[in-house]
Amino acid sequence: MTITSIDRGHKAVYTNNRWIYADNLKPLMEHRPCAKCGKQPTKDGHDSCLGTLPNVINACCGHGKEKPFTMENTDD
């Protein structure tokens, strides 16, 4: 059984106790740009096309592979 995931729109696989990109076998520590817009994440790690969203604790543009989502802070 192979464990797979998607990192910024790029397929990743877990093998030999580490995550690597499926197409070039490089470790996920080498960040790649978004597969859809081609932009690198912001210095804070946000998707460049979304930027910093107020009251949002987690968000993803979907990178052309998945549906976008946001998770808002519900603490008042």
N, C-alpha and C positions, 0 to 999 in steps of 0.2 A: 504494500500500500504506500502511495506517495502522498505526502502532505503538500498542498499547494495554496498559494495566496496571490494577491495582487498588490503591488507596491507602486503607487502613482500611475496605475494603468499598465504596468509591466508585470507579466507572470513571474512568480517566484516559487521555488521549490525548497523544501527542507531536506537536506541530505548531509550525511556525515556530521550531524550535530550542529549544522549552521544553515542559515537562509542564503540562497544564491539566486541570481536572476536566471531564468530558464534559457534565455537566448544566448547569453555570453558567459554564463557560469561564474560571474564576478559576485563577490559578497554584497549584500544589501547595504552595507556600511558606505559604499560608494553611491551616493544619492544621484538619481537620474531625474531629468525633467519630466513633467507631466506628459503622458503619451498623447493627450489631445491638443493642448495649447503650446507645448514645448517649453514652458517656463519652469525655471527652478523654484523651489519653495522659498518663501521669504526668510529673512535671517532668524525669525522666530519659529520657523517650521510650518507656517500656514501655506495653503495653496495660494499661489500668486493671484489667480483669477478671482478668489474670494477675499483675500486680504484679511484684515482683522475685523471681525463682526462683533458689534456690541452685545453683551450678555450671552455670548455663545462660548461654551467650553470645549466643543469639538465640532468639526465640520469637514466635509470632503466634497469636492466638485464632481466626483465620480470618474474623472479622468477618461471619459468616453467609454468606459467599460461597465460601470455600475450606476445606479441612481444616486444623485447627490443627496446629502443629508446634513442636518445641523442638530446639535444637542444643546439646548439652552439651559442656563443656570436658573433653576426654579426656586432657589433660596431667596427669601425676601428680607 
